[in-house]
Amino acid sequence: MFSRREFLASAAVLTAQAQSPRPPNVVFILADDLGYGDLGCYGQRMIQTPHIDALAAQGLRFTQVYSGSTVCAPSRCALMTGRHMGTATVRGNVNPHMPLTADEVTMPEIFKKAGYRTGAFGKWGLGIPPDMHAFPTRKGFDTFYGYLHQVHAHTYFPDMLWDNERESYLTGNFGGGRKSYSHDLITERALKFIDDNHDRPFFLYAPFTPPHGRFEAPDDSPYSDKPWPAPARMIASIITRLDASVGMIVERLKKYGLDRNTLVIFTSDNGPGGLSVRHLNSNGELRGIKRDMYEGGIRVPFIANWPGRIESGTSHEVFASWDMLPTLAELIGQQPPAGIDGVSVLGAVMGRGPVPKPDRHLYWECHERGGFKQAVRWRNWKGIRLRPDGPVEVYDLDADIAETKNLASERPDITDRLKRLIEMSRTPSPAWPPVAGRVGR
């Protein structure tokens, strides 16, 4: 039998547990090759994106947020590890594939430490066999479904997808079949993750593949009757399909009454491809596309939605995807790993204030076709160097968002500063020598 004192103590503990707020869920949706101008809320007029537009209308839409890189694998590395391209392990898409190292701390590992269930659904891009240590399920995710390698993710009708650490075959796609559409399967698994974990804190990472890769879908609705080129109809259809998946996730959160305790972030891994720009103006008013150091290659849509916690509006705060790891760590009361490049911008994401260290700079480099390129942003100034030891182009982004006027000769003071920032941001790496035409290990 309990004594009166023991009974009262037990009742007090139960009352405190019942009154303590449940930690917030986090849903992080990462589109693939979605341009700054691909969404209605960012000025798109041809493609229907009502669910993402609603997220923006009810949340905070950011106009000056940057991806970690101008191509997919390094962009994911920056997001998962909090490191920019001057220090990251993965700084380009390479063959053979380059994995994360065994000792790198990732975003989901921080959530796991806080007691969260973690799931990833879509494209990983940071480890394939035989580098098992870099599988998503070895890097903090309880469950994973989708693609491990970015080239595999080029098709939406693959022969197989990875289900945790085993190959799950899609027999209806054998021999050129088109029975199973990968994005629909991946969306279903993301929704099931919410179903399975709605009664506990969870981190849902959805690196969805649309509109990257081959432009293929079961059909090109709702644009079948548009007098557009066939690629334009298909690209638009894929983006609208992505939008529908976002809507399904939001509705599933509402089903369990989780929407008011869930931070939903939507963004993209880099700029759009050339066909998207040519047909649909996917980079909006920005110059450049995927693989470019100009704004069109690295400035991306970014939406933060949390009903009752984030007020609707537009923010012009400047930050990058490598800031997300420390930001989400602060949200859930965890410490980020030491030595990373990112800083917490939780106040800005929540609409409560400016980013810290407003005088810091952001840095990128690219090892893709065309050789070694670098870029830096400091305050309103953007510096771009298109080859090793080449001249630095200088643009005033406040006055010239389209980067049409190179001010290098007019502002030698700014040119010298940006050049110094470019050179100081890069840590030497045997895997990523700054020599044109050389990439990978």
C-alpha positions in Angstrom: 0.0 0.0 0.0 1.1 3.5 -0.8 1.5 6.0 2.1 -0.3 9.3 1.8 3.0 11.0 1.2 3.9 8.5 -1.5 0.5 8.9 -3.1 0.7 12.7 -3.2 4.2 12.6 -4.6 3.2 10.2 -7.3 0.2 12.3 -8.2 2.3 15.4 -8.4 4.7 13.7 -10.9 1.8 12.5 -13.0 0.3 16.0 -13.0 3.6 17.6 -14.0 4.0 15.1 -16.8 0.4 15.8 -18.1 1.0 19.5 -18.0 4.5 19.5 -19.6 4.2 20.5 -23.3 5.1 17.8 -25.8 8.2 18.7 -27.8 7.4 20.1 -31.2 7.5 17.9 -34.3 9.5 19.0 -37.2 8.7 18.3 -40.9 11.5 19.3 -43.3 10.5 19.0 -47.0 13.4 19.4 -49.4 12.4 19.7 -53.1 14.9 18.7 -55.8 15.9 21.3 -58.4 12.9 23.5 -57.6 13.7 27.0 -58.7 13.1 30.3 -56.9 10.4 31.1 -59.3 8.6 27.7 -59.5 5.9 28.5 -56.9 2.9 30.7 -57.1 3.9 32.4 -53.8 7.2 33.4 -55.5 5.7 34.7 -58.7 5.0 31.7 -60.8 2.0 32.1 -63.0 1.9 28.9 -65.1 2.2 26.1 -62.5 -0.4 25.4 -59.9 1.0 25.1 -56.3 -2.0 25.8 -54.1 -0.9 23.8 -51.0 2.6 25.2 -50.9 1.2 28.7 -51.5 -1.1 28.2 -48.6 1.8 27.2 -46.4 3.5 30.5 -47.3 0.3 32.6 -46.9 -0.2 31.2 -43.4 3.4 31.2 -42.5 6.6 33.0 -43.2 8.0 33.3 -46.7 11.7 34.1 -47.0 13.2 35.9 -50.0 17.0 35.6 -49.3 17.7 32.0 -48.2 20.4 30.0 -49.9 21.0 26.3 -50.5 24.2 24.7 -49.4 25.4 24.1 -52.9 24.3 24.5 -56.5 24.0 20.7 -57.0 22.3 18.0 -54.9 24.8 15.8 -53.0 26.8 18.6 -51.5 23.7 20.6 -50.7 22.4 17.7 -48.7 25.8 17.4 -46.9 25.6 21.1 -45.9 22.0 20.6 -44.6 22.8 17.4 -42.7 26.1 18.4 -41.1 26.0 22.2 -40.8 29.1 22.8 -42.9 29.4 25.0 -45.9 31.4 24.0 -49.1 34.7 25.3 -47.8 34.8 22.6 -45.1 32.2 20.0 -46.1 33.1 16.3 -46.7 30.9 16.2 -49.8 31.5 19.2 -52.1 30.3 17.9 -55.4 28.4 15.2 -57.2 31.1 12.6 -58.0 31.7 9.1 -59.3 32.7 7.1 -57.4 30.2 8.3 -54.8 31.6 10.1 -51.8 30.0 9.3 -48.4 29.8 11.1 -45.1 32.5 10.1 -42.7 31.7 7.8 -39.8 32.3 10.4 -37.2 30.3 13.3 -38.7 27.3 14.2 -36.5 24.1 14.7 -38.5 20.8 16.5 -38.0 18.8 13.3 -37.3 21.3 12.1 -34.7 20.6 15.3 -32.8 16.9 14.6 -32.9 17.6 11.0 -31.8 19.5 12.3 -28.8 16.4 14.3 -27.8 14.2 11.2 -27.9 12.6 11.8 -31.3 11.5 9.2 -33.8 13.2 10.0 -37.1 12.3 9.1 -40.7 13.7 10.0 -44.2 11.7 9.5 -47.4 13.1 10.5 -50.8 16.7 11.0 -51.9 19.7 10.6 -49.5 22.7 11.2 -51.7 25.4 10.8 -49.0 26.3 7.2 -48.9 25.8 4.0 -50.9 27.1 0.4 -50.6 29.7 -0.5 -49.6 29.9 2.5 -47.3 27.3 1.2 -44.9 28.4 3.6 -42.2 26.9 6.4 -44.3 23.5 4.9 -44.8 20.7 7.1 -43.5 19.8 4.3 -41.0 23.4 4.5 -39.7 23.3 8.3 -39.5 20.4 8.8 -37.2 17.2 7.8 -39.1 15.0 5.1 -37.6 13.6 4.4 -41.0 14.4 5.3 -44.7 12.6 4.7 -48.0 13.8 6.0 -51.3 17.0 6.5 -53.3 20.5 6.4 -52.0 22.3 7.6 -55.1 21.4 10.8 -57.1 21.8 9.1 -60.5 19.4 6.3 -59.4 17.0 9.0 -58.6 16.9 10.3 -62.1 14.0 7.9 -62.9 10.6 8.0 -61.4 9.9 4.4 -62.6 12.9 2.5 -61.0 13.3 -1.2 -60.7 13.8 -0.9 -57.0 13.9 1.5 -54.0 15.8 1.2 -50.8 13.7 0.2 -47.8 15.9 0.8 -44.8 19.0 -1.3 -45.7 17.4 -3.7 -48.2 16.5 -3.4 -51.8 12.7 -3.4 -52.4 11.9 -4.4 -56.0 9.2 -2.8 -58.0 8.4 -5.7 -60.3 5.8 -3.7 -62.2 8.6 -1.5 -63.5 10.7 -4.3 -64.8 11.4 -4.3 -68.5 10.4 -0.7 -69.0 7.1 -1.1 -67.1 5.5 2.0 -65.5 3.3 0.6 -62.8 4.8 2.1 -59.7 5.6 5.9 -59.6 8.3 6.4 -57.1 7.2 9.8 -55.7 3.8 8.4 -54.9 5.3 5.5 -53.1 7.6 7.7 -51.2 4.8 10.1 -50.2 2.8 7.1 -48.9 5.6 6.0 -46.7 6.0 9.6 -45.3 2.3 9.6 -44.4 2.6 6.2 -42.8 5.5 7.5 -40.7 3.1 10.2 -39.3 0.5 7.6 -38.7 2.9 5.4 -36.8 4.4 8.1 -34.7 1.6 10.6 -34.1 1.7 9.9 -30.4 5.3 10.9 -29.9 7.7 13.6 -31.0 9.1 13.0 -34.5 11.4 14.4 -37.2 10.2 13.8 -40.7 12.7 14.6 -43.4 11.2 14.5 -46.9 13.9 15.0 -49.5 11.4 14.5 -52.4 12.8 14.1 -55.9 10.4 16.3 -58.0 11.2 18.0 -60.3 14.7 16.6 -60.6 15.8 14.0 -63.2 13.8 12.7 -66.1 10.6 14.6 -66.6 8.2 11.7 -66.4 4.9 11.0 -64.7 1.9 8.8 -65.3 0.4 11.7 -67.2 0.8 15.5 -67.6 -2.4 16.5 -65.9 -3.7 19.1 -65.2 -1.8 20.6 -68.1 -2.6 18.2 -70.9 -4.6 20.7 -72.8 -2.1 23.5 -72.6 -0.5 24.6 -75.9 3.0 24.3 -74.4 5.9 22.1 -75.4 5.7 18.6 -74.0 8.6 19.1 -71.5 6.9 22.2 -70.1 3.6 20.3 -69.5 5.4 17.4 -67.8 7.6 19.6 -65.6 4.6 21.6 -64.5 2.7 18.4 -63.8 5.5 17.0 -61.6 5.7 20.2 -59.6 2.0 20.2 -59.0 2.3 16.5 -57.9 4.9 17.6 -55.4 2.5 20.3 -54.2 -0.2 17.7 -53.7 2.2 15.6 -51.5 2.8 18.7 -49.4 -0.9 19.1 -49.0 -1.3 15.5 -47.9 1.3 15.8 -45.2 -0.3 19.0 -43.9 -3.7 17.2 -43.8 -2.3 14.2 -42.1 -0.9 16.5 -39.4 -4.3 18.1 -39.0 -5.9 14.7 -38.7 -4.1 14.0 -35.5 -4.3 17.6 -34.2 -0.5 18.0 -34.7 -0.4 21.0 -37.0 -0.2 23.5 -34.1 2.7 21.6 -32.5 4.7 21.0 -35.7 7.2 23.3 -37.5 7.0 22.6 -41.2 9.8 23.9 -43.4 9.7 23.8 -47.2 12.7 24.6 -49.4 14.8 23.3 -52.3 18.3 21.9 -52.7 19.5 24.2 -55.5 18.3 26.1 -58.5 16.4 24.7 -61.5 17.6 23.1 -64.7 17.8 24.7 -68.1 14.6 23.3 -69.5 12.6 24.5 -66.5 13.9 28.0 -67.0 13.4 28.0 -70.8 9.8 26.9 -70.6 8.5 28.1 -67.2 10.7 30.9 -66.0 11.7 28.7 -63.0 14.4 31.1 -61.8 12.1 34.1 -61.8 14.1 37.3 -61.9 17.3 35.7 -61.0 20.3 35.0 -63.2 21.6 31.5 -63.6 20.5 27.9 -63.1 21.7 24.8 -61.3 25.5 24.5 -61.3 25.9 28.3 -61.5 27.2 30.5 -58.8 24.8 33.2 -59.7 21.7 33.7 -57.6 19.5 31.4 -59.8 21.7 28.5 -58.8 21.7 28.9 -55.1 18.9 31.2 -53.9 15.9 29.0 -53.1 12.4 29.3 -51.8 12.1 28.8 -48.1 8.8 28.7 -46.1 8.4 28.2 -42.4 4.9 27.3 -41.1 3.8 26.8 -37.5 0.2 27.8 -36.8 -0.1 29.8 -33.6 3.7 30.2 -33.3 4.8 31.8 -36.6 2.9 34.8 -37.8 2.2 35.1 -41.5 4.4 37.5 -43.5 7.6 37.9 -45.6 11.1 38.0 -44.3 14.2 39.3 -46.0 16.7 37.8 -43.5 19.7 36.1 -45.1 20.9 32.6 -44.1 21.8 29.3 -45.7 20.8 25.7 -45.3 23.9 24.9 -43.2 22.3 27.0 -40.5 19.4 24.5 -40.2 21.3 22.0 -38.0 22.1 24.4 -35.2 18.6 26.1 -35.7 16.7 22.9 -35.1 19.1 21.8 -32.4 18.2 25.0 -30.5 14.5 24.4 -31.1 14.6 21.0 -29.4 17.0 22.0 -26.6 20.1 20.3 -27.9 23.7 21.5 -28.5 25.0 21.3 -32.1 28.4 19.7 -32.7 31.5 21.9 -32.3 33.3 23.4 -35.2 30.5 23.6 -37.7 29.9 26.7 -39.9 26.2 27.1 -39.3 24.7 29.3 -36.6 21.2 29.1 -35.2 18.8 31.4 -36.9 15.8 30.2 -34.9 14.7 33.7 -34.1 14.6 34.6 -37.8 12.8 31.4 -38.7 10.2 32.0 -36.0 9.8 35.7 -37.2 11.0 37.0 -33.8 14.1 38.9 -34.9 17.1 39.2 -37.1 19.8 36.6 -37.7 22.8 36.6 -35.4 26.2 37.7 -36.7 24.7 39.8 -39.5 28.2 40.8 -40.7 29.2 37.2 -41.3 29.7 35.9 -44.9 28.3 32.9 -46.8 30.5 30.8 -49.0 30.0 28.3 -51.9 32.1 26.4 -54.3 31.2 24.1 -57.2 33.2 21.3 -58.9 30.8 20.5 -61.6 31.1 20.9 -65.4 33.0 24.0 -66.3 35.7 23.6 -63.6 36.1 25.0 -60.1 33.9 28.0 -59.2 33.4 29.9 -56.0 31.0 32.5 -54.6 30.6 34.5 -51.4 28.0 36.8 -50.0 28.8 39.5 -47.5 26.1 42.0 -46.5 24.4 43.1 -49.8 27.6 42.2 -51.8 28.1 39.1 -53.9 31.4 37.9 -55.2 31.9 35.2 -57.9 35.1 33.7 -59.2 34.6 31.4 -62.1 38.0 29.8 -62.3 41.0 29.4 -59.9 42.9 32.6 -59.5 40.5 34.3 -61.9 39.0 37.7 -61.4 36.2 38.3 -58.9 32.9 39.6 -60.3 31.1 41.9 -57.8 27.3 42.6 -57.6 25.2 44.7 -55.3 22.2 42.4 -54.7 20.1 45.2 -53.1 20.2 47.2 -56.3 20.7 44.4 -58.8 19.2 41.1 -57.9 19.6 39.8 -61.4 23.4 40.4 -61.3 23.5 42.3 -64.5 26.2 44.9 -63.6 29.7 43.7 -62.5 31.0 46.5 -60.2 34.5 45.0 -59.6 36.3 47.9 -61.3 34.1 50.5 -59.7 34.4 49.2 -56.2 38.0 47.9 -55.7 37.6 48.0 -52.0 34.7 45.6 -52.0 36.4 43.5 -54.7 39.4 43.0 -52.5 37.3 42.2 -49.4 35.3 39.6 -51.3 38.4 38.0 -52.7 39.9 37.7 -49.2 36.7 36.2 -47.9 36.7 33.6 -50.8 40.3 32.6 -50.0 39.9 32.4 -46.3 36.7 30.3 -46.4 38.3 27.2 -48.0 39.9 24.5 -45.9 42.3 22.4 -48.1 41.1 18.9 -48.9 42.8 16.2 -50.9 39.4 15.2 -52.2 38.6 18.6 -53.5 41.6 20.3 -55.1 40.8 23.7 -56.7 41.9 22.7 -60.1 39.6 23.0 -63.1 38.4 19.7 -64.4 39.4 17.7 -61.4 36.7 16.4 -59.0 36.3 13.8 -56.4 38.8 11.4 -54.9 
